[in-house]
Every structure is written in C-alpha cells, then in structure tokens.
Amino acid sequence: MTPHLIFNRIDEPDLNTLAVYERRGGYESLRQVLQFPADAVVEEISASGIRGRGGAGFKMGQKASFLPKNDAVRYLVCNADESEPGTFKDREILQKTPHMLIEGIVIACFGTNIHEAFIYIRGEYELQAQRLQAAVQEAYDAGYLGENILGSGFSLELTVHRGAGAYICGEETGLLDSLEGRRGNPRLKPPFPAVQGLYQGPTLINNVETLSTVPQIIRMGGAEYAKLGTETSTGTKLISVSGDVQRPGNYEIELGTSSRDIIYGLAGGPKPGHEIKMWFPGGSSSPVLLPEDIGVAYDFDTLQKAGTMLGSGAIIVIDDTHSVLAVMQKVAKFYSHESCGKCVPCREGTNWTKKMLARFATGDATPMDIDILDSIQGQIMGHCLCVLGDAMAMPLGSIIKKFRSELEGEILDAREHAANAPADDAIPVLAGLAGAYPGAL
Amino acid sequence: MSAFDPRAGKVYRFEDGSRVPGPHEGVELTKDPAAVPDPALTPVPDDLRAAIEARMARYPDPKSASIPALHLAQERYGWCSPEAIEQVACVMRLTPAYLTSVASFYDMFKLTPATKHTVFVCTNITCGLLGGDDVYEHLCAAAREHPEADVDVREFECLGACDIAPMASVDGEYVGPLESGDAERIVDDLEQGRLVLEAKQLRNRPSVDPGAAV
C-alpha cells in the first residue's frame, strides 16, 4: 500500500475545520519548526528532494535558495489557480484539508524569512475558496497566522485572492500581474520571480500540493521523505485520472509507480470492450503516449525520457471510441481561447490551428494540410514569453506524429462526406451565427 | 465561427453595425476617455465602499484589489455594468477604462446584463469527449424553453472537476457526472429555488483513493 501523506483519511468529516485538523496532529510540524533556526527548514526541504508539483518539476529547495540574501521585502505566493485540463488535485486539498496548506505556507515563510503571503485561487472554485477563507480566519484566531505566531516572534500575513477565470493566470508571471490587479499577461523572464516578482520583490511561488507536503516533510524529516519514490523523483504525488476510465479521481501514488498500475489498477482501465487509444500523462499540455507505453514508470525523469512530461500529474485516458481529430480540436480550441494575446506566435498560432482543424472536420482540407499544421506548431515552440503556445504545440505535434495515417483517413472521410452532402446544409453559418450571437443579422 | 462567410460572399453584422459581439451602445468615440470619477458626483453605497476599501488595505499596492473589487461589484449588481465599474473606479481611484480592461480579460466577469442564474458547462477535453457538448446543447434548449427561470448557459473551459465529467457549475455549485436528461432538472431546480441535483453535487462526493476513507 502506498504511503498516504496528504490523502491519509482525507474524507474524515470536518477535516477542513481547525478542531479536527488539530486533533489529528495538525500544526505540530509548525510548533516543531518554530524551535529551529530558519535555515533548518530549507535544509530539510532540500534534503527531501521534493520537486514542484505544479508542472515544471523544479526543486523546491533550490527555488527557495535563489531568493537573494538581502533585506528586500519578499513574498510567498501559493499558486492555487489550478486550470490545466485534466487536473483537479489541488481542489481536493483546498476543499478537504485547507489547514494542511496553511501550515505548509507558514513553515515555508518561516524558513525563507517571508512575512507576507498570498494564495491565488481560481475564481471558479467557490466552495473551495469559502472553505479556505474560513480556515485562514480560524488560523488567525488561533494564533497560527498574524503577529508573533505562537509566541515565536515570527509574523505572517496571509491573504486569499480569488481569480476570475483565466488559464494563463496559472503561469507564474501571469499570476503575478493578475495579483497586482492587471490583466494576466506573462512577463519576460529573466528576471525570474525569485529575484524580482510580486511588487518587484523577490517572490517564492509554489503549488498547493508542494506547500501542503511541507508539514509532512518536517514531520518525517527530509531524508526519510527522500526514501519514498525514486532517486530523482522523491515522495508521493497526487494524480488526477480522468477520461475513459472506470474509476476517475485523485489518487496518491509513490513516484515511480508503473503507469499501468495507475490506469488499470487504481482507475480500473477503460470500460469493458474498449481499448486505450492514447493517453496524456501530465495534463492536456503533455505530448501523448500510446497504449504500448503503459508500462512506463510514472516519475519526472522516466516520462521525460519517454518524450513527454509529468506536468501537473493529470492522466487523461482516451479510448478507441473517439476520433483523433475530435481530441485535437478540443485541445486547440482551449489554448486558442486562453491565449492572452501578448505574443504573436501563440495568439495567431493557436487561432490558426483551431481554424485549420475546423476545416479538417468540414472536409475543406487535404492531407497535405497536415504538414502546414505541423509547421505552425514548430513556429510556436519556444517563441513566446511563456509556454502556453508550446502547451498546445507539444501535444498536437505528438498526435500528428503518432496518428498521422488515422488523421489523413479522417480528412479524406470528411471530404467525401462534404462532397456527398446536399447543397443546403453546406452553408450552416447564418443559422449558427444567429444562435451564438443574439442580435446578429 | 466567422462573421464572414466566403461562400455566401457576405459580411454579417450586428444591429449596431459591428462585426464583433459585445456591448456597443453608449460608446461615443468622439468623447474624451473618462477620467477617475469624481467622488462628489459618483454615489457609492457605503457597504460596497467599505468592502472594497477593506480589500485594498490587504495589499501592499491597493491596485491589487481590482479583481476582488470587481467580484464585489458583480455580486451586488449582477454584472459589471458601466455604473458598477464607475463606482469601483471611484473608490479605487482608477479610471473606468483601466477596470474595463481588467474585467474584459477574465471570463467570469459579465460585461453584458446578466440573468439571475448562470450555468458554466465544461466542454473541454475530458468533459467534451464524455458528452459535455451534448449536455451543453440540452441545457441551452432547456433554458430557452423556460425563459422564466432566467438562466444563462455558457460553454466554459476546464473547471477542474474531470472526475465528475461531464460536469457543470450551476451558480458556483459543481454537479456531475451529467447526462443530457439532467438538463431539464437543473433548470427546474433553479426555477423552484431547490438545491441543484443534490445527489450529483461534488461537495458530497467521497474521494476514490483507497487511503482516503476513515
């Protein structure tokens, strides 16, 4: 049985309240930490080897060590703008055990000498934001937040900031702009946020899951935590499994577990009589894998070697009932809608990809258009301030590569269908437009 | 969807002559841009002012409160109307144009008069492939058939609940997995003021992880 650090009995009623969390030993790690010198916290985190759970997989201890050693006012921002399609792990933490996150934030701030922290939670998570806000209030009232925490002399202000629906605000610099009250446009890097972030101050940005793991690392000791998982991907990870599986949901696994055990073992595999066609191992931004890759160990490095990434830990399984084109259209439509519009390759590339795929579907394209589509993906990659465009180009590029003949077949089928269609329904635009935009002619 | 259909050789326009959707009335292009509203001429309800000022005090830079302040205004007035934005601008000492630029960036802010209820239907990858588009169409149809329920149904990007796909957020309450048959029930529940699809609410759903049970 996988050790459960975060999900251990997470369904206990009222775990979101302070009373139950404390009864289960909550805030003990914080009390322990406040006796240490601050540096010891970063040392424990570094020793644990924990890598960021948000998507990039950067080592948290290393990130914390990048904060300049001066007396500039610095901030911690918890990224709870979970919006990568397929990902819903932070939602479960925020809803069921928000105090674990708060405790992690206080410990991380104590270790890095930060006195002001923000949680940027996506606007759509209303229930979760309410529970988080209530938990923060309880923590203030109990003296775990605010001035002179538990008599240690350490002070921390924590603010819950609700977003308003924009995928790009999950990108760390887009998030900072949004938190500063602007449109969420990403910034040029460097300088990286650890050097110059929120309000121009050094800023440590971490994901909900990463920060929620911090109290467990302190409790176990970094070295003990590092024994879990593999050598370079330590610890446990929350995995969101969705799509064509029988038991979709969040699972806590030890990194390095076989993907087969996750998809077939935990999530029950596809419905009887169906086969997996492809699967996204790390959210809709990760290059897809095929059924024959199912044995791959689920950790950062193995997935990278397999040509994809662990990303946010969201496995989306797609079975043989879905067409390749339908998957591509869903992906392209999302990124086209969510592109912030700052960088041309992303704004135009995602939009053209969406339009070209629509032509594939209506029978207005030929298989040669696949090459043009592929070249657009190449022109987006690495040419923008952030990786939103790459996040579309990577999965679509991999689908084109792995399912080219199937895609050609679908294009030819659509052409044949369009050629045989009666003339009347060849121009559905007017009716569709009127429905979509009331008031249109 | 394009406003130009090459095969018909025609550009479709809205009644006001614009080719793009959105509010156009009341925009006078010859007028100077609005300045920061004068507090003497812009009445702001005391409680709204107090709530916005409390938010502003939470941040090192008060401008950070623009999204929370717009949320507050939208909660009060139902949508980010020009008057609502002007009131927020007055309290925050920003221009209405600045706040409009912020509000128009985020999907949750409504810049057109709003209905009483809002349903976001996820049609992204997991939900879409499992029938989200179908649910969306049925919900649209149910909302059209019951105009008295005053429901706005919108396609929305991944709402972070793929475990209950296909799902929707009904006035902020996550429900799923939905079938097209649930559409009528959702609209009916909203109209009658009942809890929406109580049996399918995410808040009541236990975790699937074997270690999560007590």
Interface residues (C-beta under 8 A of the other chain):
Chain A: M1 T2 H4 F7 N8 R9 I10 D11 E12 P13 V73 E82 S83 E84 P85 G86 T87 F88 D90 R91 E92 Q95 K96 E116 R122 G123 E124 Y125 E126 L127 E157 T159 H161 R162 G163 A164 G165 A166 Y167 S178 L179 E180 G181 R182 R183 G184 Y199 S240 V241 S242 G243 D244 R247 P248 G249 N250 Y251 E252 L266 S284 A314 I316 I318 H322 A326 V327 K330 V331 F334 H337 E338 C340 A426 I427 V429 L430 G432 L433 A436 Y437 G439 A440 L441
Chain B: M1 S2 A3 D5 R7 A8 Y12 R13 F14 E15 P21 R58 Y59 P60 D61 K63 S64 A65 S66 I67 P68 L70 H71 S101 V102 F105 Y106 D107 M108 F109 F120 T123 N124 I125 T126 G128 L129 L130 F156 E157 C158 L159 G160 A161 C162 D163 I164 A165 S169 G172 E173 Y174 L202 R203 P206 S207 V208 D209 P210 G211 A212 A213 V214
